[in-house]
Structures are given as structure tokens and as C-alpha cells.
Amino acid sequence: MQDFLSGTIKLFKYYKSLGDKTFEQITEDEKFFWQYNEQSNSIAIIVKHMHGNMLSRWTDFLTSDGEKEWRQRDAEFDNDIKSKTELLEKWDEGWACLMDALEALNPDDLNKTIYIRNMGHSVVEAITRQLAHYSSHVGQIMFLGKMIAGNNWQSLSISKGNSEKYNQEKFSQPKQKKHFTEES
């Protein structure tokens, strides 16, 4: 269970870093607020939604329902963040809340039951649920960032046409056990 907990923390940090690296590639602040159409979310809206979800889910994680009474989920989809600075503050605050909650857990906590909208989840199920949720939104942020950056986009994974070279490098190394996020 300790491996699950430490591995999951590394994955959450990895997904945050993908968002951070996407933000670094957007050179015009107003592009954080661009929407493809009225039904689409801007990067700012996605960040605002993630912020609200993270604060709700991870505040008093083991002791209160993950859907807090004070959360205003529908308002999370209003495009009213005013600046890149405010966006980054919300981004970092949400992730800090999540990491504080995760880092306070011990392996004995993982089999406890927590509730989200009165639906019981083991702590492992709740963590996995949120990992899937946040990784999907980070993927959306990356996709929008790639559209915004256009030809200036720097790949955050193995770039097109480089799979063979990447695999040759990996297979030239001895087998080892470490988390993929620990690679240089």
C-alpha cells in the first residue's frame, strides 16, 4: 500500500508538471482565456473547475463529504478569471490542497471509507477517481496549449518520428526498477 501511495503522489505531481510545462509555452496571457466556441472551455475555465474540485474533494478528505456545501460547481465554468497570475494561483492552490491531503495519509488510511455526494468510496477508489479526473483535464489543457502554440509547441512526451530512437536508448540500459517519472 505504501508503493501505491508514493506512486500515486508521483503521478499527480507528473500531471501537474505537464500543466506547468504547457502554461510555459503559452506566450500571450489572453490565450489562457480563448475558447474554441461557446460550448468549449478555455484553459482558465478548466483550471477554475479543477481548483474548485480539488478544494472540495481534498479539504478534510477523511472526515467530510468530498462535495462540500460551499462549492459552487456551476460557477466554475464561468470564464471570469482576470489574469494569468490569478489562474496560476488557483492552479497551485488546488494542487497544494491535494498534495497536503495525500502526503498526510498513511497506508492504514487506504482502506477507510470516504464519501463523495453520499456515495462511499475506499480511499484508494477516491484517489483513483480523482487521478483519472485530473489527468483528463490536464490532457485537455495540453491539447488547447498545443492548438494555441501551433508550430512553436514543444512536445511533452516522445515527439513524432522519435519513437525508435527513444526505444533504442531505453533498451540499451540495464533493466531497473524505478518510477517512470524519475527518468531524466
Protein Blocks (a to p, Z undefined) as FASTA:
>chain_A
ZZmmmmmmmmmmmmmmmmmmmmmmpmbfklmmpcfblmbccfklmmmmmmmmmmmmmgok
llccfbdfklcfklmmpcfbfbfklmmmmmmmmmmmmmmmmmmpcfklmmpccdeehiac
dfklmmmmmmmmmmmmmmmmmmmmmmmnmmmlccfbdcehilmmmmmmmmmpccddddfk
lpZZ
